[in-house]
Amino acid sequence: MESYRFIVYGKVQGVFYRKFVARKLRELGLQGYVRNLLDGTVEVVVRATEDELPKVERILYEGSPLSEVEQVEMEPLEEDDLLYEGFEIRY
């Protein structure tokens, strides 16, 4: 299992996007976190297999009913020594 970092662009803050993503990724049994960034984007770090990545991307593009996702960028994290217990929303 590898760790990946996603940056989500669009109308993704103040629209329950983090709550939606956290709930959906918890349902998949994945670990990591979601948080707002100062530039208006949302960062998602998730531990997943390559087979799970398409599901993660679908969830990120779907978003909450009030969100409008324009773009999702992904990069693998070379080193991620953080230990996650479930999937959390960070503030």
C-alpha positions as CSV (number, residue, x, y, z in Angstrom):
1,M,0.0,0.0,0.0
2,E,1.3,3.4,-1.0
3,S,0.5,6.9,0.0
4,Y,-0.8,9.5,-2.4
5,R,-1.4,13.2,-2.2
6,F,-4.3,14.8,-4.1
7,I,-5.0,18.5,-4.6
8,V,-8.6,19.3,-5.4
9,Y,-9.4,22.6,-7.2
10,G,-12.8,24.3,-7.6
11,K,-15.5,25.2,-5.2
12,V,-14.5,22.8,-2.5
13,Q,-14.4,24.8,0.7
14,G,-17.4,25.8,2.7
15,V,-19.6,23.2,0.9
16,F,-19.1,20.1,3.1
17,Y,-16.5,18.6,0.7
18,R,-14.1,17.4,3.4
19,K,-17.0,15.7,5.3
20,F,-18.2,14.0,2.1
21,V,-14.7,12.8,1.2
22,A,-13.9,11.6,4.7
23,R,-17.1,9.6,4.9
24,K,-16.7,8.0,1.5
25,L,-13.0,7.0,2.0
26,R,-13.8,5.6,5.5
27,E,-16.5,3.4,3.9
28,L,-13.7,2.0,1.6
29,G,-11.6,1.3,4.7
30,L,-8.8,3.7,3.7
31,Q,-6.5,5.7,5.9
32,G,-5.4,9.3,5.6
33,Y,-6.7,12.8,6.0
34,V,-8.4,15.7,4.2
35,R,-7.8,19.3,4.9
36,N,-8.4,22.8,3.5
37,L,-5.4,24.7,2.2
38,L,-5.0,28.5,2.4
39,D,-5.2,28.9,-1.4
40,G,-8.8,27.6,-1.5
41,T,-7.9,24.1,-2.6
42,V,-8.3,20.8,-0.6
43,E,-5.5,18.4,0.2
44,V,-6.2,14.7,0.5
45,V,-3.5,12.2,1.6
46,V,-4.6,8.6,1.4
47,R,-3.0,5.2,1.7
48,A,-4.3,3.0,-1.0
49,T,-3.4,0.3,-3.5
50,E,-3.1,1.1,-7.2
51,D,-6.4,-0.8,-7.7
52,E,-8.2,1.5,-5.3
53,L,-6.9,4.8,-6.9
54,P,-9.7,4.9,-9.5
55,K,-12.3,4.7,-6.8
56,V,-10.6,7.5,-4.8
57,E,-10.4,9.7,-7.8
58,R,-14.1,9.1,-8.6
59,I,-15.0,10.2,-5.1
60,L,-12.9,13.3,-5.2
61,Y,-14.4,14.3,-8.6
62,E,-17.9,13.6,-7.4
63,G,-17.7,15.7,-4.3
64,S,-20.5,16.9,-2.1
65,P,-23.8,18.1,-3.7
66,L,-22.7,21.8,-3.2
67,S,-19.2,21.4,-4.5
68,E,-17.9,22.0,-8.0
69,V,-14.7,20.1,-8.6
70,E,-12.7,21.5,-11.5
71,Q,-9.5,19.5,-11.3
72,V,-7.7,16.9,-9.2
73,E,-3.9,16.5,-9.2
74,M,-2.3,13.4,-7.8
75,E,1.3,12.6,-6.8
76,P,2.7,9.6,-5.0
77,L,4.4,10.4,-1.7
78,E,7.9,8.9,-1.7
79,E,8.1,8.8,2.1
80,D,5.1,8.8,4.3
81,D,6.0,7.7,7.8
82,L,2.8,9.0,9.4
83,L,0.6,6.5,11.0
84,Y,-3.1,6.9,10.3
85,E,-6.0,5.5,12.3
86,G,-8.8,5.6,9.9
87,F,-9.5,8.6,7.8
88,E,-9.8,12.0,9.5
89,I,-10.6,15.6,8.8
90,R,-7.8,18.0,9.7
91,Y,-8.3,21.6,10.6
